[in-house]
Amino acid sequence: MKDFAELERKLGYEFKHKMLLSEALTHKSAKKPYNNERLEFLGDAVFDLIVGEFLFFKFQKHSEGELSKLRAALVSEKSFAQIALNLELGKYLFMSNAEENNDGRTKASILSDALEALIAAIYLEAGFEVAKRTALFLLETNFPHIDAIHLIKDYKTKLQEFTQSAMAQAPEYETLRAFGPDHKKQFEIALKLDGKEFARATAGSKK
């Protein structure tokens, strides 16, 4: 069996039952009698509750919609894969040679599932409070700024929500000009509110 001591140190939790930890780190391609699919299913729900509770108390003035967006940003394949990479989780996974040769140890979906399975395993072995402490430690270590500015990148939607709330209108975008060669086209866009220009910017795509 692999030596999980370094991983457990990074998690801040030492497993009493190493077979449970081994199961959490076993990809279905390994063709063992067990894999982490069922634990991943449970871990997804546990993470959802942990993050939902955390955000509910941290942002007491946020609306349900704002909280949902923050939770979606944190409870996501991208976020979990980033945490897993920082834990070097890939090197502990059990998988087939074919999956490993297919970059399985760095594949976001596999890493994300393994992290969820790990939290589920801690939940099963030590209970909700310990799983919550571990999950929040990982989230806050990897995302020191948990707020909309740092986590939600859909600025266009955020601006529209703000202007509709404050001014009862949606912003308008006008393409002022497109210039440059086809392979390096530039676009100048103006942002307007109530027919007045508030800002303009130039970039390599209209988005």
Buried (B, 14 or more C-beta within 10 A) or exposed (E): EEEBEEBBEBBEBEBEEEEBBBBBBBBBBBEEEBBBEEBBEBBBEBBBBBBBEBBEEEBEEBEEEBBEBBBEBBBBBEBBBBBBBEBEBBEBBBBBEEBBEEEBBEBBEBBBBBBBBBBBBBBBBBEEEBBBBBBBBBBEEBBEEBEBEEBBEEEEEBBBBEBEEEEEEEBEEEEEEEEEEEEEEEBBBBBBBEEEEEEEEEEEEEE
